[in-house]
Amino acid sequence: MAESAAPDLTPEPSASVADRVRSVIERIRPAIQTHRGDIEFVRYEDGQAFVRLKGACTGCPHSLLTLKMGVERQLQALVPEVREVIAVD
């Protein structure tokens, strides 16, 4: 049985920073949705990506961990301009 390759999360390099952030978030959404949560890209501004956590992520004690250790790390690895990910209401 062949192993399936991990999905390529790398955004299109010629896209704007905001579009690259949006692309990565759209690609990691399914993982968050498996926990009945969701994430929405709001905006990118001066190294900060603003997102909205929705569904089961709202008020979840693990949402900060997911945001910083999951979403932020992925974004920083794939979109180097991102210094921080901030959740907004």
Backbone as JSON Lines, residues from 0, in Angstrom:
{"i":0,"aa":"M","n":[0.84,-1.17,0.0],"ca":[0.0,0.0,0.0],"c":[0.89,1.24,0.0]}
{"i":1,"aa":"A","n":[0.7,2.11,-0.95],"ca":[1.53,3.31,-1.07],"c":[1.05,4.38,-0.1]}
{"i":2,"aa":"E","n":[2.02,5.1,0.46],"ca":[1.69,6.21,1.35],"c":[1.31,7.42,0.51]}
{"i":3,"aa":"S","n":[0.32,8.14,0.96],"ca":[-0.02,9.37,0.24],"c":[0.91,10.47,0.71]}
{"i":4,"aa":"A","n":[1.3,11.3,-0.23],"ca":[2.21,12.4,0.09],"c":[1.47,13.47,0.87]}
{"i":5,"aa":"A","n":[2.21,14.15,1.73],"ca":[1.62,15.27,2.48],"c":[1.26,16.37,1.49]}
{"i":6,"aa":"P","n":[0.18,17.08,1.74],"ca":[-0.21,18.15,0.81],"c":[0.84,19.25,0.79]}
{"i":7,"aa":"D","n":[1.05,19.81,-0.39],"ca":[1.99,20.92,-0.55],"c":[1.29,22.2,-0.11]}
{"i":8,"aa":"L","n":[1.79,22.8,0.96],"ca":[1.18,24.02,1.49],"c":[1.82,25.29,0.95]}
{"i":9,"aa":"T","n":[2.87,25.13,0.13],"ca":[3.62,26.28,-0.35],"c":[2.76,27.15,-1.26]}
{"i":10,"aa":"P","n":[2.6,28.44,-0.9],"ca":[1.78,29.33,-1.74],"c":[2.54,29.76,-2.99]}
{"i":11,"aa":"E","n":[1.81,30.27,-3.96],"ca":[2.38,30.79,-5.19],"c":[3.31,31.96,-4.86]}
{"i":12,"aa":"P","n":[4.62,31.86,-5.2],"ca":[5.57,32.9,-4.79],"c":[5.31,34.28,-5.37]}
{"i":13,"aa":"S","n":[4.65,34.38,-6.51],"ca":[4.43,35.69,-7.13],"c":[3.2,36.42,-6.56]}
{"i":14,"aa":"A","n":[2.43,35.75,-5.72],"ca":[1.22,36.36,-5.15],"c":[1.59,37.37,-4.07]}
{"i":15,"aa":"S","n":[0.67,38.28,-3.76],"ca":[0.9,39.25,-2.69],"c":[1.0,38.51,-1.35]}
{"i":16,"aa":"V","n":[1.54,39.17,-0.35],"ca":[1.65,38.54,0.98],"c":[0.27,38.14,1.48]}
{"i":17,"aa":"A","n":[-0.71,39.01,1.37],"ca":[-2.06,38.7,1.84],"c":[-2.62,37.48,1.11]}
{"i":18,"aa":"D","n":[-2.41,37.41,-0.19],"ca":[-2.9,36.26,-0.95],"c":[-2.18,34.97,-0.55]}
{"i":19,"aa":"R","n":[-0.89,35.07,-0.27],"ca":[-0.14,33.88,0.16],"c":[-0.61,33.42,1.53]}
{"i":20,"aa":"V","n":[-0.86,34.37,2.44],"ca":[-1.38,34.02,3.77],"c":[-2.75,33.36,3.61]}
{"i":21,"aa":"R","n":[-3.61,33.94,2.82],"ca":[-4.95,33.39,2.58],"c":[-4.85,31.97,2.02]}
{"i":22,"aa":"S","n":[-3.93,31.75,1.11],"ca":[-3.75,30.44,0.49],"c":[-3.33,29.39,1.52]}
{"i":23,"aa":"V","n":[-2.39,29.73,2.38],"ca":[-1.94,28.78,3.41],"c":[-3.08,28.49,4.38]}
{"i":24,"aa":"I","n":[-3.79,29.51,4.79],"ca":[-4.91,29.31,5.73],"c":[-5.97,28.41,5.11]}
{"i":25,"aa":"E","n":[-6.28,28.61,3.84],"ca":[-7.27,27.75,3.18],"c":[-6.8,26.3,3.14]}
{"i":26,"aa":"R","n":[-5.51,26.1,3.04],"ca":[-4.98,24.74,2.97],"c":[-4.91,24.05,4.33]}
{"i":27,"aa":"I","n":[-4.83,24.83,5.41],"ca":[-4.8,24.19,6.75],"c":[-6.18,24.15,7.4]}
{"i":28,"aa":"R","n":[-7.15,24.82,6.81],"ca":[-8.52,24.81,7.35],"c":[-9.08,23.42,7.58]}
{"i":29,"aa":"P","n":[-8.9,22.48,6.65],"ca":[-9.47,21.15,6.88],"c":[-9.0,20.49,8.17]}
{"i":30,"aa":"A","n":[-7.75,20.71,8.55],"ca":[-7.25,20.13,9.81],"c":[-7.98,20.74,11.0]}
{"i":31,"aa":"I","n":[-8.23,22.02,10.96],"ca":[-8.95,22.69,12.05],"c":[-10.42,22.25,12.05]}
{"i":32,"aa":"Q","n":[-10.97,22.07,10.87],"ca":[-12.37,21.66,10.76],"c":[-12.61,20.25,11.29]}
{"i":33,"aa":"T","n":[-11.58,19.41,11.32],"ca":[-11.76,18.06,11.87],"c":[-12.06,18.11,13.36]}
{"i":34,"aa":"H","n":[-11.77,19.24,13.98],"ca":[-12.05,19.43,15.41],"c":[-13.28,20.32,15.61]}
{"i":35,"aa":"R","n":[-14.11,20.42,14.57],"ca":[-15.34,21.21,14.57],"c":[-15.09,22.71,14.72]}
{"i":36,"aa":"G","n":[-13.89,23.13,14.39],"ca":[-13.56,24.55,14.41],"c":[-13.4,25.07,13.0]}
{"i":37,"aa":"D","n":[-13.01,26.3,12.89],"ca":[-12.76,26.89,11.58],"c":[-11.89,28.12,11.77]}
{"i":38,"aa":"I","n":[-11.28,28.56,10.69],"ca":[-10.43,29.75,10.72],"c":[-10.71,30.55,9.46]}
{"i":39,"aa":"E","n":[-10.73,31.86,9.61],"ca":[-11.01,32.76,8.49],"c":[-9.92,33.83,8.46]}
{"i":40,"aa":"F","n":[-9.34,34.06,7.29],"ca":[-8.37,35.14,7.11],"c":[-9.11,36.46,7.12]}
{"i":41,"aa":"V","n":[-8.63,37.43,7.91],"ca":[-9.25,38.75,7.99],"c":[-8.43,39.76,7.2]}
{"i":42,"aa":"R","n":[-7.13,39.88,7.56],"ca":[-6.27,40.82,6.83],"c":[-4.81,40.57,7.2]}
{"i":43,"aa":"Y","n":[-3.92,41.16,6.4],"ca":[-2.48,41.14,6.68],"c":[-2.04,42.59,6.74]}
{"i":44,"aa":"E","n":[-1.25,42.91,7.78],"ca":[-0.81,44.29,7.96],"c":[0.52,44.31,8.71]}
{"i":45,"aa":"D","n":[1.55,44.85,8.1],"ca":[2.85,45.06,8.76],"c":[3.37,43.83,9.5]}
{"i":46,"aa":"G","n":[3.41,42.69,8.83],"ca":[3.96,41.48,9.44],"c":[2.99,40.72,10.32]}
{"i":47,"aa":"Q","n":[1.78,41.22,10.45],"ca":[0.78,40.57,11.3],"c":[-0.36,40.04,10.44]}
{"i":48,"aa":"A","n":[-0.66,38.76,10.63],"ca":[-1.8,38.14,9.95],"c":[-2.94,38.07,10.96]}
{"i":49,"aa":"F","n":[-4.05,38.68,10.63],"ca":[-5.22,38.68,11.5],"c":[-6.2,37.62,11.01]}
{"i":50,"aa":"V","n":[-6.63,36.77,11.93],"ca":[-7.55,35.69,11.59],"c":[-8.69,35.67,12.59]}
{"i":51,"aa":"R","n":[-9.77,35.01,12.19],"ca":[-10.92,34.83,13.09],"c":[-11.1,33.33,13.29]}
{"i":52,"aa":"L","n":[-11.08,32.9,14.56],"ca":[-11.35,31.51,14.88],"c":[-12.85,31.36,15.08]}
{"i":53,"aa":"K","n":[-13.41,30.29,14.51],"ca":[-14.86,30.11,14.54],"c":[-15.2,28.69,14.97]}
{"i":54,"aa":"G","n":[-16.49,28.45,15.11],"ca":[-16.95,27.11,15.47],"c":[-16.48,26.72,16.86]}
{"i":55,"aa":"A","n":[-16.07,25.48,17.0],"ca":[-15.64,24.97,18.31],"c":[-14.38,25.66,18.81]}
{"i":56,"aa":"C","n":[-13.65,26.35,17.93],"ca":[-12.44,27.07,18.36],"c":[-12.79,28.27,19.25]}
{"i":57,"aa":"T","n":[-13.98,28.81,19.09],"ca":[-14.4,29.96,19.87],"c":[-14.5,29.57,21.34]}
{"i":58,"aa":"G","n":[-13.67,30.18,22.15],"ca":[-13.68,29.91,23.59],"c":[-12.98,28.63,24.0]}
{"i":59,"aa":"C","n":[-12.43,27.88,23.07],"ca":[-11.74,26.63,23.4],"c":[-10.41,26.95,24.08]}
{"i":60,"aa":"P","n":[-10.08,26.27,25.17],"ca":[-8.82,26.54,25.85],"c":[-7.59,26.18,25.01]}
{"i":61,"aa":"H","n":[-7.77,25.37,23.99],"ca":[-6.64,24.98,23.14],"c":[-6.48,25.88,21.92]}
{"i":62,"aa":"S","n":[-7.37,26.84,21.75],"ca":[-7.32,27.66,20.54],"c":[-6.05,28.5,20.45]}
{"i":63,"aa":"L","n":[-5.54,29.0,21.56],"ca":[-4.3,29.77,21.53],"c":[-3.13,28.88,21.12]}
{"i":64,"aa":"L","n":[-3.11,27.66,21.63],"ca":[-2.07,26.71,21.26],"c":[-2.15,26.4,19.76]}
{"i":65,"aa":"T","n":[-3.34,26.15,19.27],"ca":[-3.54,25.9,17.83],"c":[-3.07,27.1,17.02]}
{"i":66,"aa":"L","n":[-3.43,28.29,17.47],"ca":[-3.08,29.5,16.75],"c":[-1.57,29.71,16.69]}
{"i":67,"aa":"K","n":[-0.9,29.62,17.83],"ca":[0.52,29.94,17.89],"c":[1.42,28.79,17.43]}
{"i":68,"aa":"M","n":[1.13,27.59,17.88],"ca":[2.01,26.46,17.57],"c":[1.67,25.81,16.22]}
{"i":69,"aa":"G","n":[0.46,26.01,15.76],"ca":[0.05,25.42,14.49],"c":[0.02,26.43,13.36]}
{"i":70,"aa":"V","n":[-0.95,27.31,13.42],"ca":[-1.17,28.27,12.34],"c":[0.02,29.22,12.17]}
{"i":71,"aa":"E","n":[0.46,29.82,13.26],"ca":[1.56,30.8,13.17],"c":[2.84,30.15,12.65]}
{"i":72,"aa":"R","n":[3.17,28.97,13.16],"ca":[4.39,28.29,12.69],"c":[4.32,27.96,11.21]}
{"i":73,"aa":"Q","n":[3.17,27.45,10.76],"ca":[3.01,27.13,9.34],"c":[3.16,28.39,8.49]}
{"i":74,"aa":"L","n":[2.49,29.45,8.91],"ca":[2.56,30.69,8.13],"c":[3.98,31.25,8.11]}
{"i":75,"aa":"Q","n":[4.66,31.26,9.24],"ca":[6.02,31.79,9.28],"c":[6.97,30.97,8.42]}
{"i":76,"aa":"A","n":[6.75,29.67,8.36],"ca":[7.6,28.81,7.55],"c":[7.35,29.02,6.05]}
{"i":77,"aa":"L","n":[6.11,29.28,5.68],"ca":[5.75,29.36,4.27],"c":[5.62,30.78,3.74]}
{"i":78,"aa":"V","n":[5.4,31.73,4.63],"ca":[5.3,33.15,4.25],"c":[6.19,33.92,5.23]}
{"i":79,"aa":"P","n":[7.48,34.04,4.92],"ca":[8.44,34.62,5.87],"c":[8.13,36.03,6.34]}
{"i":80,"aa":"E","n":[7.31,36.76,5.59],"ca":[6.95,38.12,6.0],"c":[6.07,38.14,7.25]}
{"i":81,"aa":"V","n":[5.44,37.03,7.56],"ca":[4.54,36.96,8.73],"c":[5.38,36.82,10.0]}
{"i":82,"aa":"R","n":[5.24,37.79,10.88],"ca":[5.93,37.76,12.18],"c":[5.02,37.22,13.28]}
{"i":83,"aa":"E","n":[3.72,37.45,13.12],"ca":[2.78,37.1,14.19],"c":[1.39,36.86,13.59]}
{"i":84,"aa":"V","n":[0.65,35.94,14.24],"ca":[-0.75,35.71,13.88],"c":[-1.59,36.13,15.06]}
{"i":85,"aa":"I","n":[-2.6,36.94,14.8],"ca":[-3.44,37.5,15.86],"c":[-4.89,37.14,15.59]}
{"i":86,"aa":"A","n":[-5.56,36.61,16.61],"ca":[-6.98,36.29,16.5],"c":[-7.81,37.52,16.83]}
{"i":87,"aa":"V","n":[-8.82,37.78,16.02],"ca":[-9.74,38.9,16.26],"c":[-11.15,38.34,16.4]}
{"i":88,"aa":"D","n":[-12.03,39.14,17.02],"ca":[-13.43,38.73,17.16],"c":[-14.22,39.09,15.93]}
